[in-house]
């Protein structure tokens, strides 16, 4: 622990180091490193449990009204970013903002961004669009929170955004209807909408635990986070100079209380992880936590700074990237089958915001249709029939309309967000790669867990990589086999074999039908073009591919060939086997 700084500025001198610190305030802020207690038999709830422990410890030690959340692989790149986020919180109407989300920017990514680690379409298109609704989703890092929003309170002036009838009658009716129609875990505490309507402190021990220090800090944090009352339009503001009181010195009893609130037993019979703090029970606790806040009527803000606010690292290895996407998709499937499904959201959440959260839980299921689309061109080449029976005018107009619409959407995304065409194409490629591998596995994993109670873990089984330790992107060429790679490999092999079969049939047929061949080959090449980064990742460095990749590719090719011979045997022979003669 680094003790709190003094109230008076402490200026440096020219002799303090290599840099002249004259007239520079060299005080360091309070710094506390927390290593929470972990005992066998207790569920520590991973990251969500650690964040809740930090929230309680910081409430005792410093009780700042705003909390910055950064992952361990991120660092502050712009020292003014925190101030920019606080400007949203302290502005007029800012007391209804629960968090300010900053975009994730990454370092150490290969120049071509082979696996779309920058995720520019999401951070520069989707999140900007959500900023026009109730705000962006919480992505787990680079986020500035309002402390009382994490405590599960309703936003101030929540009543003003509903019916305009009598205040007391509305409060009574709204309380009865909201309590009866809202699930227990979605109900929030009310902090009051005026100075004379204070929060009910008698209910807090049941929700926050029996720490009197923690409970007493809640109204203080709420007051400190209010906007400055420098204009008549500012409601419930704090007067100027209210925060200039010197901070009390830390004593042994305060430190002991901070240690007490991070113990294993403290959360027992409380609502931490249920309605208070980071929410437990999901792999993607970040999305659920942000959803609960929006569901109570809070708003969030997307803040893009120049230079970037924070920077971090991301996995550039194919297998690590797939497992990262698998974890996200698994969390989305869990959300879909839980009470956090946006279909069950309260009336405080706007319709478009509800659709956005619904998409968070639904998108892994699109992998089922994506798999079908990837196999349709191959089936067309195998059967010798085009995807549609006849190329009539109606179908061509429909196809042209869909193609033009998708192209216009792509141009709109690129122009509006300012991303490059190559970045957009990388996102499209990895959307198919992730959709046919990690998303499909997440759906399977979620369905088995919900229906049969069976949990499946996809683990790494083998590893092969390069030896060049001096290469900054050496990890990019490491090939670690995973069962997630089987579906994309199958799609590639099926389409390649289908192209060969289609060419053979057309060349040796009496009347070649090149139009049908070109149609099927075009769509098969389109699928293979999306899977090109995946195939390149399997090759490793300078073509050193693990043996297991060749084994699986050979098995899949043999299986497909035997199935095709069984389904469509050679003319004049209705059985598999029989006599075989060399030419």
VMD Tcl script that draws the C-alpha trace (Angstrom):
set ca {
  {0.00 0.00 0.00}
  {1.19 3.49 -0.91}
  {-0.11 5.91 1.72}
  {-2.44 8.78 0.73}
  {-0.73 11.99 -0.40}
  {-0.64 15.14 1.67}
  {-3.18 17.92 1.12}
  {-0.55 20.48 0.14}
  {1.34 20.26 -3.18}
  {4.83 18.79 -3.04}
  {7.12 20.31 -5.66}
  {10.24 18.60 -6.93}
  {13.67 20.00 -7.55}
  {16.26 19.83 -10.27}
  {18.29 17.35 -8.23}
  {15.51 14.74 -8.01}
  {16.57 12.92 -11.16}
  {17.45 13.21 -14.80}
  {14.41 15.43 -15.40}
  {14.02 18.87 -13.91}
  {10.94 18.58 -11.65}
  {10.94 22.16 -10.46}
  {7.38 23.48 -10.01}
  {6.04 19.97 -10.70}
  {3.74 18.36 -8.13}
  {5.42 15.00 -7.44}
  {2.82 13.61 -5.02}
  {1.72 10.04 -5.77}
  {-1.89 8.93 -5.25}
  {-3.12 6.31 -2.85}
  {-2.24 2.88 -4.25}
  {-3.52 -0.37 -2.75}
  {-2.67 -3.84 -4.07}
  {-5.35 -6.38 -3.16}
  {-4.77 -10.12 -2.99}
  {-8.11 -11.55 -1.92}
  {-8.56 -14.56 0.28}
  {-9.29 -17.85 -1.47}
  {-10.24 -20.91 0.55}
  {-11.14 -24.40 -0.68}
  {-14.88 -24.95 -0.86}
  {-15.72 -21.35 -1.80}
  {-16.73 -20.21 -5.27}
  {-14.53 -17.19 -5.95}
  {-16.42 -16.27 -9.16}
  {-13.26 -15.49 -11.13}
  {-13.03 -11.96 -12.53}
  {-16.48 -10.87 -11.32}
  {-15.64 -11.91 -7.76}
  {-12.31 -10.09 -7.92}
  {-13.97 -6.90 -9.18}
  {-16.57 -6.99 -6.42}
  {-13.84 -7.44 -3.83}
  {-12.03 -4.42 -5.26}
  {-15.25 -2.36 -5.18}
  {-15.75 -3.09 -1.47}
  {-12.10 -2.55 -0.55}
  {-11.95 0.75 -2.45}
  {-15.16 1.91 -0.77}
  {-13.44 1.55 2.59}
  {-10.05 2.95 1.57}
  {-10.86 5.82 -0.79}
  {-14.57 5.70 -1.80}
  {-14.11 7.47 -5.12}
  {-17.43 8.10 -6.90}
  {-16.05 6.73 -10.19}
  {-14.29 3.43 -10.87}
  {-12.01 2.69 -13.82}
  {-11.92 -0.96 -14.91}
  {-8.91 -2.19 -16.91}
  {-7.84 -5.74 -17.71}
  {-4.35 -6.81 -16.71}
  {-3.22 -6.74 -20.35}
  {-4.29 -3.10 -20.86}
  {-2.59 0.11 -19.86}
  {-3.39 3.83 -19.93}
  {-2.20 5.37 -23.19}
  {-3.88 8.78 -22.81}
  {-3.56 10.30 -19.34}
  {-6.48 12.69 -20.04}
  {-8.95 9.93 -20.87}
  {-10.20 9.61 -17.30}
  {-10.96 13.33 -17.24}
  {-12.87 13.10 -20.51}
  {-14.97 10.28 -19.13}
  {-15.72 12.22 -15.95}
  {-16.89 15.19 -18.05}
  {-19.81 13.05 -19.24}
  {-20.60 12.01 -15.67}
  {-20.46 15.56 -14.26}
  {-22.34 17.29 -17.09}
  {-26.05 18.16 -16.94}
  {-28.00 14.93 -17.02}
  {-24.81 13.04 -16.31}
  {-26.26 11.60 -13.12}
  {-28.20 9.18 -15.33}
  {-25.00 7.79 -16.91}
  {-23.86 4.51 -15.35}
  {-20.61 4.07 -17.27}
  {-18.46 5.52 -20.04}
  {-17.09 2.83 -22.35}
  {-13.88 3.44 -24.31}
  {-12.98 1.45 -27.44}
  {-10.41 -1.32 -27.19}
  {-7.23 -0.68 -29.14}
  {-4.51 -3.29 -29.43}
  {-0.76 -3.45 -29.92}
  {1.36 -6.36 -31.15}
  {-1.10 -7.31 -33.90}
  {0.40 -8.55 -37.17}
  {0.30 -5.91 -39.92}
  {-2.30 -7.78 -41.97}
  {-4.48 -8.42 -38.87}
  {-5.08 -11.95 -40.16}
  {-7.70 -12.88 -37.56}
  {-9.43 -9.48 -37.21}
  {-8.10 -8.85 -33.71}
  {-8.69 -5.11 -34.00}
  {-12.42 -5.86 -34.39}
  {-12.92 -2.48 -36.02}
  {-16.46 -3.14 -37.30}
  {-17.65 -3.76 -33.73}
  {-15.80 -0.92 -32.02}
  {-16.10 1.69 -34.77}
  {-19.51 0.83 -36.22}
  {-21.72 -1.12 -33.81}
  {-20.66 0.66 -30.63}
  {-21.02 4.10 -32.23}
  {-24.52 3.15 -33.34}
  {-25.48 1.96 -29.85}
  {-24.28 5.30 -28.51}
  {-27.35 6.82 -30.18}
  {-29.68 4.60 -28.16}
  {-29.22 3.97 -24.43}
  {-25.50 3.53 -24.89}
  {-22.91 0.88 -25.75}
  {-22.63 -2.50 -24.06}
  {-19.96 -3.04 -21.43}
  {-17.09 -5.02 -22.97}
  {-15.16 -5.90 -19.82}
  {-12.30 -3.38 -19.87}
  {-11.60 0.28 -20.59}
  {-14.74 1.39 -18.77}
  {-15.37 4.20 -16.25}
  {-18.21 3.31 -13.86}
  {-20.38 5.32 -11.52}
  {-20.04 3.59 -8.16}
  {-23.70 3.84 -7.14}
  {-24.75 2.29 -10.47}
  {-22.61 -0.74 -9.61}
  {-24.35 -0.84 -6.23}
  {-27.64 -1.63 -8.01}
  {-29.44 1.68 -7.49}
  {-31.94 3.20 -9.88}
  {-30.85 6.33 -11.73}
  {-32.08 9.64 -10.41}
  {-35.24 11.16 -11.88}
  {-36.29 7.79 -13.20}
  {-39.92 8.80 -12.69}
  {-39.65 11.74 -15.07}
  {-39.06 9.38 -17.99}
  {-42.33 7.53 -17.57}
  {-45.88 8.70 -16.91}
  {-46.49 12.37 -16.18}
  {-49.27 11.80 -13.64}
  {-49.29 12.71 -9.97}
  {-45.93 12.06 -8.30}
  {-47.16 10.20 -5.23}
  {-49.85 8.22 -7.06}
  {-47.41 7.29 -9.79}
  {-44.77 6.26 -7.27}
  {-47.22 3.98 -5.50}
  {-48.59 2.46 -8.71}
  {-45.15 2.12 -10.31}
  {-43.73 0.47 -7.23}
  {-46.47 -2.13 -7.14}
  {-46.35 -2.86 -10.86}
  {-42.58 -2.82 -11.16}
  {-42.04 -5.06 -8.15}
  {-44.68 -7.54 -9.28}
  {-43.57 -7.70 -12.94}
  {-39.79 -7.58 -12.51}
  {-37.72 -10.64 -11.56}
  {-36.06 -10.40 -8.17}
  {-32.53 -10.19 -9.58}
  {-33.52 -7.25 -11.84}
  {-35.07 -5.13 -9.11}
  {-33.05 -2.13 -8.02}
  {-32.78 -0.01 -4.93}
  {-34.13 3.53 -5.08}
  {-31.89 6.29 -3.84}
  {-34.58 8.97 -3.94}
  {-35.34 11.67 -6.47}
  {-34.88 14.73 -4.28}
  {-32.81 15.83 -1.36}
  {-35.68 15.16 1.00}
  {-36.16 11.61 -0.26}
  {-33.08 9.79 0.98}
  {-32.27 6.14 0.44}
  {-33.49 3.68 3.04}
  {-30.31 2.72 4.89}
  {-32.06 0.09 7.02}
  {-32.30 -2.24 4.01}
  {-28.66 -1.97 3.05}
  {-27.04 -4.56 5.40}
  {-29.13 -7.30 3.83}
  {-27.86 -6.37 0.38}
  {-24.32 -5.15 1.01}
  {-23.24 -7.11 4.07}
  {-22.76 -6.16 7.70}
  {-19.89 -3.70 7.25}
  {-20.98 -0.37 8.71}
  {-18.00 1.29 7.02}
  {-19.22 0.13 3.63}
  {-22.82 1.12 4.25}
  {-21.86 4.59 5.50}
  {-19.75 5.15 2.38}
  {-22.67 4.66 -0.03}
  {-24.44 8.04 0.41}
  {-21.06 9.78 0.45}
  {-20.12 8.26 -2.91}
  {-23.52 9.21 -4.33}
  {-23.10 12.83 -3.21}
  {-19.56 13.08 -4.57}
  {-20.67 11.88 -7.98}
  {-23.36 14.52 -8.42}
  {-22.89 17.22 -11.08}
  {-21.85 20.65 -9.93}
  {-24.85 22.89 -9.19}
  {-23.56 25.80 -11.29}
  {-26.79 26.32 -13.26}
  {-30.51 26.40 -12.33}
  {-31.14 23.56 -14.79}
  {-28.94 21.20 -12.78}
  {-31.10 19.19 -10.41}
  {-29.75 17.42 -7.33}
  {-26.34 18.98 -7.86}
  {-23.71 19.51 -5.21}
  {-22.67 23.05 -4.21}
  {-19.26 24.37 -5.33}
  {-16.48 23.67 -2.88}
  {-18.25 20.73 -1.26}
  {-15.37 18.35 -2.07}
  {-12.52 20.54 -0.81}
  {-12.62 19.03 2.66}
  {-9.30 17.31 3.49}
  {-9.39 13.54 3.34}
  {-9.19 11.72 6.65}
  {-6.00 9.81 7.30}
  {-6.07 6.03 7.10}
  {-5.92 4.27 10.45}
  {-5.41 0.63 11.37}
  {-9.14 0.02 11.92}
  {-9.93 1.20 8.38}
  {-7.34 -1.11 6.84}
  {-8.63 -3.99 8.95}
  {-12.17 -3.32 7.71}
  {-10.96 -3.30 4.11}
  {-9.38 -6.72 4.69}
  {-12.61 -7.96 6.26}
  {-14.85 -7.06 3.31}
  {-12.74 -9.10 0.84}
  {-12.85 -12.29 2.89}
  {-14.51 -15.40 1.49}
  {-17.47 -15.36 3.84}
  {-18.45 -11.72 3.42}
  {-20.74 -12.24 0.41}
  {-22.73 -15.02 2.12}
  {-26.43 -14.13 2.41}
  {-25.91 -10.83 0.59}
  {-26.84 -9.71 -2.90}
  {-23.30 -9.25 -4.19}
  {-23.17 -10.85 -7.63}
  {-26.97 -11.08 -7.79}
  {-28.14 -7.46 -7.86}
  {-25.07 -5.64 -6.57}
  {-21.72 -5.28 -8.34}
  {-20.54 -7.50 -11.15}
  {-23.12 -10.22 -11.83}
  {-22.18 -13.88 -11.33}
  {-23.27 -16.94 -13.24}
  {-22.05 -16.18 -16.75}
  {-18.81 -16.51 -18.65}
  {-19.45 -13.03 -20.06}
  {-20.18 -11.28 -16.79}
  {-19.38 -7.94 -18.40}
  {-22.33 -8.01 -20.82}
  {-24.72 -9.15 -18.09}
  {-23.55 -6.41 -15.71}
  {-24.08 -3.72 -18.35}
  {-27.44 -5.22 -19.30}
  {-28.70 -5.04 -15.72}
  {-27.80 -1.33 -15.54}
  {-29.57 -0.51 -18.81}
  {-32.52 -2.58 -17.63}
  {-32.87 -0.26 -14.61}
  {-33.01 2.80 -16.83}
  {-29.37 3.88 -16.75}
  {-27.64 5.18 -19.88}
  {-24.06 4.71 -21.02}
  {-21.76 6.72 -23.26}
  {-19.18 5.75 -25.88}
  {-16.08 7.94 -25.68}
  {-13.51 7.84 -28.50}
  {-10.41 9.88 -27.73}
  {-7.40 10.99 -29.74}
  {-4.92 9.58 -28.91}
  {-6.40 6.26 -27.80}
  {-7.47 6.12 -24.17}
  {-6.12 2.63 -23.45}
  {-4.18 -0.01 -25.31}
  {-3.78 -3.71 -24.74}
  {-2.77 -7.00 -26.26}
  {-4.77 -9.65 -28.10}
  {-4.06 -13.26 -29.14}
  {-2.65 -13.38 -32.68}
  {-2.50 -17.17 -32.73}
  {-5.34 -18.91 -34.58}
  {-6.19 -21.43 -31.86}
  {-6.01 -18.88 -29.05}
  {-8.23 -16.54 -31.05}
  {-10.79 -19.28 -31.68}
  {-10.90 -20.17 -27.99}
  {-11.36 -16.51 -27.12}
  {-14.32 -16.30 -29.51}
  {-15.63 -19.60 -28.12}
  {-15.70 -18.14 -24.60}
  {-17.59 -15.06 -25.79}
  {-20.08 -17.12 -27.79}
  {-20.62 -19.54 -24.90}
  {-21.45 -16.60 -22.66}
  {-23.93 -15.32 -25.23}
  {-25.67 -18.70 -25.38}
  {-25.85 -18.72 -21.57}
  {-27.44 -15.26 -21.68}
  {-30.01 -16.43 -24.22}
  {-31.14 -19.31 -21.99}
  {-31.14 -17.24 -18.78}
  {-33.32 -14.57 -17.23}
  {-30.95 -12.01 -18.72}
  {-32.50 -12.60 -22.14}
  {-33.51 -9.23 -23.60}
  {-36.99 -10.62 -24.30}
  {-37.56 -10.41 -20.54}
  {-36.23 -6.87 -20.17}
  {-38.18 -4.24 -18.27}
  {-40.14 -1.42 -19.89}
  {-37.35 0.99 -19.02}
  {-35.20 -0.42 -21.81}
  {-35.91 1.06 -25.23}
  {-37.02 -1.22 -28.06}
  {-33.92 -0.81 -30.23}
  {-31.65 -1.28 -27.21}
  {-33.55 -4.46 -26.40}
  {-33.04 -5.70 -29.96}
  {-29.32 -4.95 -29.65}
  {-29.07 -7.03 -26.46}
  {-31.20 -9.73 -28.06}
  {-28.66 -9.91 -30.88}
  {-25.94 -10.50 -28.27}
  {-27.66 -13.71 -27.22}
  {-28.77 -14.84 -30.68}
  {-25.73 -14.34 -32.89}
  {-24.06 -17.73 -32.10}
  {-27.15 -19.51 -33.47}
  {-26.56 -17.99 -36.90}
  {-23.72 -20.50 -37.23}
  {-26.31 -23.19 -38.04}
  {-27.47 -21.31 -41.15}
  {-23.90 -20.33 -41.98}
  {-22.88 -24.00 -42.10}
  {-25.73 -24.70 -44.51}
  {-24.73 -21.80 -46.74}
  {-21.13 -23.03 -46.85}
  {-22.17 -26.51 -48.02}
  {-24.81 -25.44 -50.58}
  {-22.33 -24.62 -53.39}
  {-20.62 -27.99 -52.91}
  {-23.95 -29.82 -53.03}
  {-24.73 -27.96 -56.24}
  {-21.48 -29.15 -57.83}
  {-21.90 -32.72 -56.57}
  {-25.47 -33.02 -57.87}
  {-24.91 -31.15 -61.11}
  {-27.87 -28.91 -60.36}
  {-27.68 -25.19 -59.65}
  {-28.73 -23.87 -56.23}
  {-32.10 -22.85 -57.69}
  {-34.07 -24.84 -60.20}
  {-34.26 -22.16 -62.90}
  {-32.62 -18.78 -63.36}
  {-35.82 -16.84 -63.98}
  {-36.21 -13.08 -63.86}
  {-37.76 -13.10 -60.38}
  {-34.80 -14.88 -58.82}
  {-32.25 -12.67 -60.60}
  {-34.04 -9.51 -59.43}
  {-34.17 -10.87 -55.89}
  {-30.48 -11.81 -55.99}
  {-29.52 -8.42 -57.42}
  {-31.55 -6.60 -54.75}
  {-29.96 -8.53 -51.90}
  {-26.46 -8.07 -53.35}
  {-26.88 -4.32 -53.86}
  {-28.35 -3.89 -50.38}
  {-25.47 -5.74 -48.72}
  {-22.96 -3.77 -50.79}
  {-24.57 -0.48 -49.76}
  {-24.46 -1.53 -46.11}
  {-20.79 -2.38 -46.44}
  {-20.03 0.99 -48.06}
  {-22.02 2.76 -45.35}
  {-20.09 0.97 -42.61}
  {-16.76 1.81 -44.21}
  {-17.52 5.47 -44.94}
  {-19.32 6.22 -41.67}
  {-16.77 4.63 -39.36}
  {-13.69 5.56 -41.38}
  {-12.25 2.04 -41.39}
  {-10.28 0.67 -44.32}
  {-11.73 -1.74 -46.86}
  {-9.10 -4.32 -45.89}
  {-10.12 -4.12 -42.23}
  {-13.76 -4.60 -43.18}
  {-12.86 -7.62 -45.33}
  {-10.80 -9.16 -42.51}
  {-13.81 -8.87 -40.22}
  {-16.00 -10.53 -42.84}
  {-13.51 -13.39 -43.21}
  {-13.19 -14.06 -39.51}
  {-16.96 -13.77 -39.08}
  {-17.26 -16.89 -41.24}
  {-14.27 -18.60 -39.62}
  {-15.60 -18.01 -36.11}
  {-19.18 -18.76 -37.15}
  {-18.33 -22.20 -38.53}
  {-16.10 -23.17 -35.60}
  {-16.37 -21.41 -32.24}
  {-19.97 -20.25 -32.57}
  {-21.16 -23.71 -33.60}
  {-19.29 -25.29 -30.68}
  {-20.79 -22.73 -28.28}
  {-24.32 -23.56 -29.44}
  {-23.63 -27.28 -29.03}
  {-22.09 -26.70 -25.63}
  {-25.00 -24.51 -24.51}
  {-27.71 -26.88 -25.71}
  {-26.09 -29.89 -24.03}
  {-25.73 -27.93 -20.81}
  {-29.35 -26.72 -20.81}
  {-31.02 -29.93 -22.03}
  {-28.83 -32.70 -20.59}
  {-26.73 -30.90 -17.99}
  {-23.54 -32.00 -19.78}
  {-20.60 -29.62 -19.93}
  {-18.06 -29.97 -22.74}
  {-14.65 -28.34 -22.69}
  {-12.68 -27.84 -25.89}
  {-9.01 -28.20 -25.00}
  {-5.76 -28.02 -26.92}
  {-4.23 -31.40 -27.79}
  {-1.01 -30.76 -29.71}
  {1.40 -27.97 -30.46}
  {3.84 -27.17 -33.22}
  {5.54 -23.88 -33.95}
  {8.57 -22.05 -35.19}
  {11.85 -21.51 -33.43}
  {12.46 -17.87 -34.36}
  {12.34 -16.16 -30.97}
  {13.52 -12.88 -32.50}
  {10.39 -12.53 -34.63}
  {7.86 -10.19 -33.01}
  {4.99 -12.15 -34.56}
  {6.40 -15.65 -34.01}
  {3.22 -16.63 -32.14}
  {1.24 -16.04 -35.33}
  {2.87 -19.09 -36.93}
  {2.38 -21.49 -34.03}
  {-0.19 -24.17 -34.91}
  {-1.98 -25.71 -31.93}
  {-4.52 -28.33 -32.90}
  {-8.03 -27.96 -31.54}
  {-11.30 -29.71 -32.27}
  {-12.70 -26.32 -33.23}
  {-10.72 -26.61 -36.49}
  {-12.62 -29.67 -37.75}
  {-15.72 -27.89 -39.19}
  {-13.77 -25.29 -41.24}
  {-11.40 -27.99 -42.53}
  {-14.41 -30.08 -43.54}
  {-15.96 -27.13 -45.37}
  {-12.73 -26.48 -47.27}
  {-12.25 -30.14 -48.24}
  {-15.88 -30.56 -49.32}
  {-15.78 -27.47 -51.53}
  {-12.39 -28.37 -53.07}
  {-13.53 -31.92 -53.87}
  {-16.83 -30.56 -55.21}
  {-14.97 -28.21 -57.57}
  {-12.88 -31.15 -58.85}
  {-15.99 -33.31 -59.30}
  {-17.81 -30.49 -61.10}
  {-14.94 -29.88 -63.50}
  {-14.58 -33.62 -64.24}
  {-18.28 -34.06 -64.94}
  {-18.45 -31.01 -67.18}
  {-15.33 -31.85 -69.20}
  {-16.26 -35.48 -69.83}
  {-19.98 -34.93 -70.38}
  {-21.47 -35.17 -73.87}
  {-23.06 -31.73 -73.62}
  {-20.99 -29.60 -71.17}
  {-23.12 -27.25 -69.10}
  {-20.60 -24.57 -68.20}
  {-23.17 -22.14 -66.80}
  {-24.11 -24.51 -63.98}
  {-20.45 -25.22 -63.29}
  {-19.45 -21.56 -63.16}
  {-22.30 -20.73 -60.79}
  {-21.35 -23.45 -58.31}
  {-17.61 -22.81 -58.64}
  {-18.09 -19.07 -58.04}
  {-19.93 -19.61 -54.76}
  {-17.49 -22.32 -53.65}
  {-14.57 -19.97 -54.32}
  {-16.42 -17.29 -52.36}
  {-16.60 -19.62 -49.35}
  {-12.94 -20.58 -49.75}
  {-11.93 -16.90 -50.02}
  {-13.47 -16.28 -46.59}
  {-11.57 -19.25 -45.16}
  {-8.23 -18.20 -46.65}
  {-6.82 -16.77 -43.34}
  {-7.80 -20.02 -41.62}
  {-6.00 -22.13 -44.24}
  {-2.98 -19.86 -44.03}
  {-2.94 -20.26 -40.25}
  {-2.89 -24.05 -40.60}
  {0.23 -23.88 -42.75}
  {2.33 -22.39 -39.96}
  {5.72 -20.93 -40.84}
  {7.11 -21.89 -44.24}
  {4.63 -24.69 -44.67}
  {5.48 -26.63 -41.50}
  {2.02 -27.99 -40.85}
  {1.35 -30.41 -37.95}
  {0.78 -34.01 -39.02}
  {-2.64 -34.10 -37.39}
  {-3.90 -31.49 -39.88}
  {-2.95 -33.77 -42.80}
  {-4.47 -36.78 -41.03}
  {-7.81 -35.06 -40.51}
  {-7.80 -33.63 -44.04}
  {-7.13 -37.09 -45.50}
  {-9.82 -38.73 -43.38}
  {-12.36 -36.10 -44.36}
  {-11.46 -36.39 -48.07}
  {-11.73 -40.21 -48.02}
  {-15.03 -40.06 -46.13}
  {-16.53 -37.57 -48.58}
  {-15.38 -39.62 -51.58}
  {-16.84 -42.87 -50.20}
  {-20.12 -41.13 -49.36}
  {-20.32 -39.75 -52.88}
  {-19.66 -43.16 -54.45}
  {-22.30 -44.72 -52.18}
  {-24.88 -42.04 -52.97}
  {-24.16 -41.81 -56.70}
  {-22.37 -45.00 -57.85}
  {-20.82 -45.24 -61.35}
  {-23.19 -46.02 -64.18}
  {-23.82 -49.73 -64.72}
  {-22.76 -50.71 -61.21}
  {-25.25 -50.46 -58.36}
  {-22.96 -51.90 -55.70}
  {-19.87 -50.69 -53.96}
  {-16.91 -52.97 -54.42}
  {-17.05 -55.73 -57.02}
  {-14.21 -56.34 -59.46}
  {-11.51 -53.73 -59.83}
  {-9.09 -53.53 -62.73}
  {-6.15 -51.26 -63.34}
  {-6.37 -49.38 -66.65}
}
mol new
graphics top color blue
foreach p $ca { graphics top sphere $p radius 0.5 }
foreach p [lrange $ca 0 end-1] q [lrange $ca 1 end] { graphics top cylinder $p $q radius 0.2 }
display resetview
